[in-house]
């Protein structure tokens, strides 16, 4: 059976599923799978990359290119 047929079979099964506990377990499995995929996509920084990022941040701060924590929090509050 090909992948598309497998997906359709699962969709049909899910559409008819009435077991709330099983649905919760499936949702948890999905969350874990998505978290694992995200973590696998992360790439650690090298020391040189970290230092370059810190130096760039320091230059931006010295140039006044920053936002106060109060302003950032206010923007977050307005988005919620």
DRENZANU-114587 format. One record per residue (C-alpha): residue in three letters; x, y, z. Coordinates in nm, 2 decimals. Layout:
# residues N
ATOM  code  east  north  up
ATOM  ALA  X  Y  Z
...
This chain:
# residues 80
ATOM  code  east  north  up
ATOM  UNK  0.00  0.00  0.00
ATOM  UNK  0.14  0.34  -0.08
ATOM  UNK  0.16  0.64  0.16
ATOM  UNK  -0.14  0.82  0.02
ATOM  UNK  -0.36  0.51  0.07
ATOM  UNK  -0.23  0.47  0.42
ATOM  UNK  -0.31  0.83  0.50
ATOM  UNK  -0.66  0.79  0.37
ATOM  UNK  -0.72  0.48  0.57
ATOM  UNK  -0.61  0.65  0.88
ATOM  UNK  -0.82  0.96  0.81
ATOM  UNK  -1.12  0.73  0.77
ATOM  UNK  -1.04  0.55  1.09
ATOM  UNK  -0.99  0.88  1.28
ATOM  UNK  -1.32  1.02  1.15
ATOM  UNK  -1.51  0.73  1.30
ATOM  UNK  -1.31  0.71  1.62
ATOM  UNK  -1.51  0.78  1.94
ATOM  UNK  -1.26  0.68  2.21
ATOM  UNK  -1.15  1.01  2.38
ATOM  UNK  -0.86  0.85  2.56
ATOM  UNK  -0.72  0.71  2.24
ATOM  UNK  -0.76  1.05  2.07
ATOM  UNK  -0.57  1.22  2.36
ATOM  UNK  -0.29  0.96  2.33
ATOM  UNK  -0.27  1.02  1.95
ATOM  UNK  -0.25  1.40  2.02
ATOM  UNK  0.03  1.35  2.27
ATOM  UNK  0.21  1.13  2.02
ATOM  UNK  0.18  1.40  1.76
ATOM  UNK  0.31  1.67  2.00
ATOM  UNK  0.61  1.45  2.08
ATOM  UNK  0.68  1.38  1.72
ATOM  UNK  0.66  1.75  1.63
ATOM  UNK  0.89  1.84  1.92
ATOM  UNK  1.14  1.57  1.82
ATOM  UNK  1.14  1.70  1.46
ATOM  UNK  1.19  2.05  1.58
ATOM  UNK  1.47  1.96  1.81
ATOM  UNK  1.64  1.76  1.53
ATOM  UNK  1.63  2.07  1.31
ATOM  UNK  1.82  2.28  1.56
ATOM  UNK  2.19  2.34  1.50
ATOM  UNK  2.41  2.43  1.79
ATOM  UNK  2.62  2.75  1.75
ATOM  UNK  2.99  2.73  1.75
ATOM  UNK  3.19  2.94  1.99
ATOM  UNK  3.29  3.18  1.71
ATOM  UNK  2.92  3.22  1.60
ATOM  UNK  2.82  3.29  1.96
ATOM  UNK  3.10  3.55  2.00
ATOM  UNK  3.01  3.72  1.67
ATOM  UNK  2.65  3.73  1.77
ATOM  UNK  2.73  3.89  2.11
ATOM  UNK  2.96  4.14  1.94
ATOM  UNK  2.69  4.24  1.69
ATOM  UNK  2.44  4.28  1.97
ATOM  UNK  2.68  4.50  2.16
ATOM  UNK  2.73  4.72  1.85
ATOM  UNK  2.35  4.74  1.80
ATOM  UNK  2.31  4.85  2.16
ATOM  UNK  2.58  5.11  2.14
ATOM  UNK  2.41  5.25  1.82
ATOM  UNK  2.08  5.27  2.01
ATOM  UNK  1.92  4.99  1.81
ATOM  UNK  1.74  4.82  2.09
ATOM  UNK  1.40  4.81  2.26
ATOM  UNK  1.33  4.84  2.63
ATOM  UNK  1.18  4.55  2.81
ATOM  UNK  0.89  4.77  2.90
ATOM  UNK  0.81  4.84  2.54
ATOM  UNK  0.86  4.47  2.44
ATOM  UNK  0.62  4.36  2.72
ATOM  UNK  0.36  4.62  2.62
ATOM  UNK  0.37  4.50  2.26
ATOM  UNK  0.32  4.14  2.39
ATOM  UNK  0.03  4.25  2.60
ATOM  UNK  -0.13  4.43  2.31
ATOM  UNK  -0.10  4.11  2.09
ATOM  UNK  -0.28  3.90  2.35
